[in-house]
Amino acid sequence: MVVIPPPVRPARIINYLRPYVLKLHFSNKYVSAQVFHTPTATIAASASTQEKLLRLSMGSMQDIAAAAKIGKLLGERMLFKGVPAVSVILKREQKYHGKVKALIDSMRDAGVKLL
């Protein structure tokens, strides 16, 4: 009796995707950021200047200092949930400058690795 092994299948496409993606949103009033888990299509962590606890401690909610505070808070929440790294994919109009730079640099300072 000859045993034929099953065919070798290629790895699933989920293994090639970057699992956690950072999504940023800047409006005229607020700054918000989310870490999106692509295989399950869920939000792993999020932070925004619209949160009630942050409103009391912040002066302005749309400047560079607010973006830096949101980045630090988001980084701490990611590490608390066990997400060590995130990939940053910016939209066409978002340049690595100003609020975007402040948010990403403060996430890096919090201990999150960027891909």
N, C-alpha and C positions, 0 to 999 in steps of 0.2 A: 504494500500500500504506500503510495506516494502522497505526502502532504504538500499541498500548494499554499505558499504563504499569501496573505492578502496583498493586493497591490499597494505600493507606496504612494500615498496622496501628498500633494503639496500642502504646505502649512496654510492655515486659514488666513484670510486677509486681515483679520483683526490683529494678528501678530505683527503686521507691518505698519499699522496705524499708530500714530502717537496718541496714547490713550487720554491724556489730559491736555486740554487746550484752554488758553486764557482768552476771554472775550472782554473787551473794554467798551464802555459807553460813556461819552461825555456830552452832557447837555449844557444849556446856558445857565442852569441852576445847580445841577448835581453831577457827581462823579460816581460811577458804579463799575464793578468788575466781578466777573464770574469765572469759575474754573469748571469747564464742561468735560464730562467723561464720555468720550465718543462711542465706545462699544455698547454702553447701556443707555445712552442718550439721557443722562441725568446730570444735575448740577451737583458737583462735589462740594464746592464752597463758594460763598459769595460775600461781598461787602459793598456797602453803599453809604453815601452821606445822607440818605433819606432815613436811616435808622434813628429811632428816637434817642437812644443812648448816646449816639455820636453828635447829634445836633446841639446838645447842651455844652459839650466840651470844645466845639469848633467855632471859630469866628466866622470865616467865610466858607462856603461849601463848594466853591467851584475853582479855587485857585490851586497853585502848585503844591502848597503845604497840605491842602485837603487831599490831593491825589497821593502824596507821599504817605499820609496817615492811613488812607484806604489800602495802599499796597502793603504796609506793615501789618495791618489787621488781617488782610487776606492771607498773607504768608503765615501768620501765626495760626489761623484757622486751618490752613492746609496741613501744616505740620501736626496739628492736634488730631486731624482725621487720618493721618498716615499717608499723605500724598507728598512724596519727596521732590518730585520734579514736574515741570509743566512746560509745554511748548508754546511759544508766543508767535501767533500769526496775526499780523496787523492788517487792517483794511488799507485800501489804496490811499485814502486821504490821511491816514494816521502815520505820522513820521516819528522816529525815535528822537523826540525833542519835546521840551516843555513838560506838560502834565504826564504824557506817556512815559517819558524818561524817568520822571520822579516816581511814578507808580512802580515801574519795573525795577528800578534800582533799589527801592525800599523793600520790595519782595525778595530781592537777592540778598539784601542785608539781613532780612529776617531768617535766612537759612534755606530758602527754596532754590533748587537748581533749575536753570533755564535751558531748554533744549532749542 
